[in-house]
Amino acid sequence: MNSVTTRNTLRVIVLILVASLVVGPLLAAFFGGFKTNAELRTNPLWLPASWAPDNYLSIVFDSSFWRYLGNSFFIASMTVFLTLVVGAAAAYVFSHVRFFGSKMILSYLLLGLMFPFAAAILPLFIKVRDLGLLDTYWAVILPQTAFGLSLAVLLFKAFFDRLPKELFEAARIEGCSYVRFFWSFTLPLSTPILATVGVFVFVQSWNNFLLPLVVLNDRALYTWPLGMMQFQGEYLTEWNMILAFVTLTIAPAVIFFLAAQKYIVAGLTGGSVKG
Amino acid sequence: MTTMTQAVVSRGGAAERFKRTIASGRLTAVLILLPPALTLFSLFVILPLIDASYYSGFSWNGYGSPSNFVGTENYQRLFDHSVFHTALRNTSMLIVVSLVLQMPLALGLALLVYRKTPTNTLFRLVFFLPFILAEVAAGLIWSFVFDGDYGVTASLLQRLGQDPVYVLADHQWAFPAIMTVIVWKYFGFHMMIYIAALQSVPKDLIEAAKLEGAKPGQVALFVQIPMIKHALVVSGFFAIIGSLQIFDVIIPMTNGGPSHSTHTIVTYLYTFGLSRLNIGFGSAAAVVLFVLAIGVALFYQRATAKESRA
């Protein structure tokens, strides 16, 4: 019995140690946002001497901060919407409609699982420019959707395959068309997988840096990671302002994570495992 | 009821069947539901990758159409460029650290917290937290931690009576610092994969081993880890593919410096291809990245195929 308690104590000590290494930098950023630069020099890690929210307030009252977040939110939402509709539509065809060449087309779409996004970034820049989409939201939304499709189709198809076949047959006999069945039965019955894929796509889009960096030059369209780098460039060594900015921008992600952790963990690990 | 009898009556005959296909909307379904996905995917995934290999044969700044064909010169310049060697070496280091340090760390922690208890759930969430943060944000926070004037490492060293080190401006320390951040950011992801696998290991197997007198370490080593081999392979695959594409973390931390010592393949192709509008040259680097990724994917497929046959 004794060795079991010692082992458990050791286990908890290790876990707390690792947890503090994980949370430490995040807390340092949060505390740092309350400090002056002079205080930050002598006390980078611990609680601030006073909880003066000036840095945070000056960022919150700056309209460009909200524009960055708004841009990111719009781009992420549109990417989720498009990926769900387009991906589910394709997966539905592979799952329910038998036709010549369907297997080949499916393997073609799944090729995307192997392709690294970064390898396509230069020609994507050229393509987006030639289509006249540079400095538009679509320059980010469309390629993101395209690169998210493979995993989405794979997960949707696996889910649709498990939906009860009897329902489909009954609806066919009643004269329900394929397209209508997709809208009024398949999609409503698939909310768990739609949520999982949706959350996965949203988080990826929200955090995306490389693609917006390459295709957006107009500051009015900047997503928050670009805005954050811009802000860092303006404040350079004023770490207290930078830390306040970082804290405010990651706060939505942390809150979202705590609220929707079930879907996030399922989407980000379960989803990619099947991929 | 009428539709049902009609369906029964019209059975038989190829022409009839074709008519029924159209009437039932099967063709319309395919023609409406499939093209959006195919168009988007071809336009923004497949075509750019084909373009990359085409552009890599030209010396081209991205304006007009590529006309100055240079054959394999871009590849020769690439493989002669010492910074590209550094980028390849750094990328390999990332792979090694992910496999040798990060995965065992993640596995060890997974074994400590895989049981379903409230405290374990809390720790799991904490460990997973860095994974959902944007790489750029993580990079910025850590560049503060490593800052020579303000940072946490600087004040720690000062307390020990040492001179502060500008970690990210130091040839020797900049890349290890980046690797620390990568491990910090991604170990939780791998841990979650292992936890899911560990929870599906049959309990009676573990009980049986314990009855035989196996210690917890032995149970882990001889029962649990062999049972989750598939999860290990999967997470290894993600570790390699992920390491090949590291970019976001490096830009805020070192931007490839000091003196180009912390480039990876992707920061290299961004810095030397895109920022300087050497589209042809950058595309050659992209093709190398692409070939490496495909190689890893094929190797992975063969490995898992072998495993499922065995």
Interface residues (C-beta under 8 A of the other chain):
Chain A: R7 R11 V12 V14 L15 V18 A19 L21 V22 V23 G24 P25 L26 A28 A29 G32 N37 L40 R41 T42 N43 P44 L45 V85 V86 G87 A89 A90 Y92 V93 V97 F99 I105 Y108 L109 L111 G112 L113 M114 F115 P116 F117 A118 A119 A120 I121 L122 P123 L124 F125 I126 K127 R129 L142 P143 T145 A146 F147 L149 S150 V153 R172 I173 E174 G175 S177 Y178 V179 F182 V203 W206 N207 F209 L210 V214 W224 P225 M228 M229 Q232 T237 W239 I242 L243 V246 T249 I250 A253 V254 F257 L258 Q261 I264 V265 L268 T269 G270 S272 V273
Chain B: T3 M4 A7 S24 G25 R26 T28 A29 V30 I32 L33 L34 P36 A37 L38 L40 F41 L43 F44 V45 I46 L47 P48 L49 D51 A52 Y55 G62 L109 L112 V113 T119 F123 L125 V126 F127 F128 L129 P130 F131 I132 L133 A134 E135 V136 A137 L140 I141 W142 F144 V145 D147 D149 Y150 G151 V152 A154 S155 W184 G188 F189 M192 I193 A196 P216 A231 V234 F238 I241 L244 Q245 F247 D248 I251 P252 I265 V266 L269 Y270 G273 L274 I279 G282 S283 A286 V287 L289 F290 A293 I294 A297
